[in-house]
């Protein structure tokens, strides 16, 4: 599970009440819906992507949008 180190980095950016969002990210990596960033992301870039993801309800659409951000799109 090479995404585990990245997931622990993401987890540090989440508030305690965001378990559903965090679980959807973990599931996304497990199922292949999310991929590790091809280019390294700064903490600021990652935090911005996570804030945008948390601002919306968990759904396949928001997970897809996060995936695009992680891929640099």
Z-matrix of the N, CA and C atoms (Angstrom, degrees):
N
C 1 1.442
C 2 1.527 1 110.38
N 3 1.315 2 116.84 1 77.65
C 4 1.467 3 120.27 2 -176.49
C 5 1.529 4 113.75 3 -66.18
N 6 1.318 5 118.38 4 -13.63
C 7 1.458 6 120.21 5 -179.27
C 8 1.525 7 112.28 6 -81.46
N 9 1.328 8 119.00 7 -9.43
C 10 1.468 9 122.71 8 -175.21
C 11 1.533 10 112.54 9 -57.05
N 12 1.333 11 117.42 10 -42.75
C 13 1.466 12 119.69 11 -179.84
C 14 1.522 13 110.48 12 -64.04
N 15 1.331 14 116.64 13 -38.22
C 16 1.462 15 120.86 14 179.67
C 17 1.523 16 109.74 15 -69.47
N 18 1.322 17 116.36 16 -40.63
C 19 1.457 18 120.89 17 179.53
C 20 1.526 19 110.98 18 -62.83
N 21 1.316 20 117.78 19 -37.97
C 22 1.466 21 119.68 20 177.93
C 23 1.533 22 110.55 21 -66.52
N 24 1.313 23 117.14 22 -33.78
C 25 1.466 24 121.41 23 175.97
C 26 1.530 25 109.95 24 -66.34
N 27 1.335 26 116.72 25 -43.10
C 28 1.457 27 121.75 26 178.77
C 29 1.530 28 110.04 27 -64.03
N 30 1.310 29 116.32 28 -41.89
C 31 1.457 30 121.68 29 -177.35
C 32 1.530 31 112.02 30 -57.52
N 33 1.298 32 117.33 31 -33.06
C 34 1.461 33 121.34 32 179.64
C 35 1.527 34 111.93 33 -65.35
N 36 1.327 35 117.36 34 -20.74
C 37 1.464 36 121.98 35 -177.82
C 38 1.525 37 112.78 36 -90.29
N 39 1.338 38 117.22 37 -6.13
C 40 1.453 39 121.26 38 -176.17
C 41 1.511 40 111.93 39 -95.14
N 42 1.319 41 114.86 40 146.52
C 43 1.454 42 121.26 41 172.35
C 44 1.523 43 108.34 42 -81.76
N 45 1.297 44 117.31 43 162.03
C 46 1.465 45 122.37 44 -176.35
C 47 1.530 46 112.72 45 -60.59
N 48 1.330 47 118.05 46 -29.52
C 49 1.464 48 120.65 47 -176.54
C 50 1.534 49 113.35 48 -88.68
N 51 1.308 50 117.87 49 14.30
C 52 1.471 51 121.97 50 -177.11
C 53 1.521 52 112.38 51 -108.62
N 54 1.319 53 117.19 52 32.35
C 55 1.459 54 120.40 53 -176.16
C 56 1.523 55 112.61 54 -61.66
N 57 1.328 56 117.49 55 -36.70
C 58 1.465 57 120.25 56 -179.50
C 59 1.530 58 111.01 57 -64.01
N 60 1.316 59 117.26 58 -42.49
C 61 1.458 60 120.96 59 178.30
C 62 1.528 61 110.90 60 -64.63
N 63 1.316 62 116.10 61 -46.24
C 64 1.458 63 120.23 62 -179.59
C 65 1.526 64 111.11 63 -62.54
N 66 1.332 65 116.57 64 -41.67
C 67 1.465 66 120.39 65 178.82
C 68 1.520 67 110.94 66 -63.35
N 69 1.332 68 117.39 67 -37.96
C 70 1.467 69 119.39 68 179.49
C 71 1.525 70 110.90 69 -66.50
N 72 1.335 71 117.46 70 -33.80
C 73 1.468 72 120.42 71 176.77
C 74 1.525 73 109.49 72 -67.42
N 75 1.328 74 116.62 73 -46.37
C 76 1.470 75 119.73 74 178.78
C 77 1.524 76 110.88 75 -60.03
N 78 1.323 77 117.08 76 -44.82
C 79 1.469 78 120.93 77 177.67
C 80 1.524 79 111.06 78 -62.40
N 81 1.331 80 116.56 79 -37.63
C 82 1.459 81 121.03 80 178.31
C 83 1.520 82 112.07 81 -60.76
N 84 1.322 83 116.58 82 -40.66
C 85 1.465 84 119.94 83 176.92
C 86 1.529 85 110.85 84 -69.14
N 87 1.323 86 116.63 85 -41.86
C 88 1.466 87 120.18 86 -178.77
C 89 1.525 88 112.11 87 -62.76
N 90 1.322 89 116.61 88 -38.99
C 91 1.464 90 120.64 89 -176.75
C 92 1.527 91 113.40 90 -88.97
N 93 1.329 92 116.40 91 -8.67
C 94 1.456 93 119.30 92 -179.97
C 95 1.514 94 114.30 93 89.97
N 96 1.342 95 117.86 94 3.10
C 97 1.460 96 120.21 95 176.71
C 98 1.520 97 111.31 96 -69.36
N 99 1.337 98 116.05 97 -29.23
C 100 1.461 99 121.55 98 175.97
C 101 1.514 100 108.90 99 -114.21
N 102 1.305 101 115.15 100 145.57
C 103 1.459 102 121.88 101 177.15
C 104 1.520 103 108.39 102 -125.10
N 105 1.308 104 116.01 103 154.13
C 106 1.457 105 119.93 104 176.44
C 107 1.525 106 109.52 105 -62.78
N 108 1.325 107 117.28 106 147.49
C 109 1.461 108 119.41 107 179.13
C 110 1.532 109 111.38 108 -58.11
N 111 1.313 110 115.21 109 135.06
C 112 1.468 111 120.17 110 177.87
C 113 1.525 112 110.09 111 -68.95
N 114 1.316 113 116.25 112 -35.58
C 115 1.458 114 123.04 113 177.28
C 116 1.530 115 107.76 114 -109.44
N 117 1.315 116 118.24 115 140.63
C 118 1.462 117 119.39 116 176.68
C 119 1.529 118 110.98 117 -57.69
N 120 1.319 119 116.13 118 140.97
C 121 1.461 120 121.53 119 177.96
C 122 1.523 121 108.46 120 -106.47
N 123 1.318 122 115.43 121 140.58
C 124 1.459 123 118.70 122 173.44
C 125 1.525 124 108.24 123 -71.96
N 126 1.319 125 116.09 124 163.17
C 127 1.463 126 119.87 125 176.51
C 128 1.520 127 110.47 126 -59.39
N 129 1.325 128 116.55 127 -37.22
C 130 1.463 129 121.13 128 179.85
C 131 1.537 130 110.94 129 -65.06
N 132 1.319 131 117.53 130 -45.17
C 133 1.471 132 120.88 131 178.95
C 134 1.525 133 110.86 132 -63.03
N 135 1.320 134 115.97 133 -44.30
C 136 1.457 135 120.01 134 179.84
C 137 1.522 136 111.06 135 -65.09
N 138 1.315 137 117.32 136 -43.15
C 139 1.465 138 121.18 137 179.08
C 140 1.518 139 111.12 138 -61.13
N 141 1.323 140 117.48 139 -40.72
C 142 1.471 141 121.17 140 178.29
C 143 1.522 142 110.73 141 -63.60
N 144 1.317 143 117.44 142 -44.46
C 145 1.469 144 121.08 143 178.93
C 146 1.527 145 110.52 144 -62.21
N 147 1.321 146 117.69 145 -40.49
C 148 1.455 147 121.89 146 179.93
C 149 1.521 148 110.55 147 -68.26
N 150 1.329 149 118.05 148 -41.98
C 151 1.478 150 120.67 149 177.97
C 152 1.522 151 110.76 150 -59.79
N 153 1.324 152 116.87 151 -43.61
C 154 1.460 153 120.33 152 179.40
C 155 1.526 154 110.61 153 -64.31
N 156 1.317 155 116.99 154 -40.14
C 157 1.461 156 121.55 155 179.17
C 158 1.530 157 110.49 156 -65.44
N 159 1.324 158 117.77 157 -43.38
C 160 1.462 159 121.73 158 -179.22
C 161 1.520 160 112.91 159 -69.12
N 162 1.307 161 118.06 160 -22.40
C 163 1.456 162 121.66 161 -177.66
C 164 1.525 163 112.68 162 -72.87
N 165 1.322 164 117.20 163 -12.68
C 166 1.462 165 121.50 164 -178.31
C 167 1.527 166 109.97 165 -119.92
N 168 1.333 167 116.73 166 156.00
C 169 1.470 168 119.24 167 176.96
C 170 1.532 169 110.72 168 -63.15
N 171 1.325 170 115.85 169 149.40
C 172 1.466 171 120.84 170 178.07
C 173 1.524 172 109.50 171 -65.18
N 174 1.325 173 115.67 172 128.62
C 175 1.464 174 121.40 173 177.05
C 176 1.526 175 108.18 174 -161.04
N 177 1.314 176 115.73 175 170.02
C 178 1.464 177 119.53 176 176.09
C 179 1.528 178 110.89 177 -62.48
N 180 1.320 179 116.14 178 -34.67
C 181 1.469 180 120.72 179 -179.09
C 182 1.531 181 110.59 180 -66.09
N 183 1.328 182 117.02 181 -46.72
C 184 1.463 183 118.89 182 -179.22
C 185 1.524 184 111.18 183 -68.68
N 186 1.324 185 117.15 184 -33.47
C 187 1.462 186 120.15 185 176.05
C 188 1.528 187 110.15 186 -65.97
N 189 1.321 188 117.21 187 -39.64
C 190 1.465 189 121.97 188 176.61
C 191 1.528 190 110.43 189 -62.88
N 192 1.327 191 117.00 190 -41.83
C 193 1.467 192 120.58 191 178.82
C 194 1.535 193 110.45 192 -63.40
N 195 1.332 194 116.48 193 -42.19
C 196 1.457 195 119.74 194 176.72
C 197 1.523 196 110.60 195 -61.73
N 198 1.319 197 116.23 196 -42.54
C 199 1.456 198 120.26 197 178.38
C 200 1.506 199 112.55 198 -58.04
N 201 1.318 200 116.84 199 -40.13
C 202 1.462 201 121.13 200 177.44
C 203 1.519 202 111.64 201 -64.71
N 204 1.331 203 116.16 202 -39.36
C 205 1.467 204 119.80 203 177.47
C 206 1.520 205 110.89 204 -64.58
N 207 1.341 206 116.42 205 -41.24
C 208 1.446 207 119.96 206 179.67
C 209 1.522 208 111.92 207 -66.04
N 210 1.324 209 115.87 208 -29.97
C 211 1.467 210 120.65 209 179.31
C 212 1.527 211 111.98 210 -84.13
N 213 1.323 212 116.17 211 -0.74
C 214 1.451 213 119.38 212 177.97
C 215 1.501 214 114.06 213 90.84
N 216 1.322 215 117.56 214 13.39
C 217 1.463 216 120.79 215 -177.87
C 218 1.479 217 115.23 216 -97.31
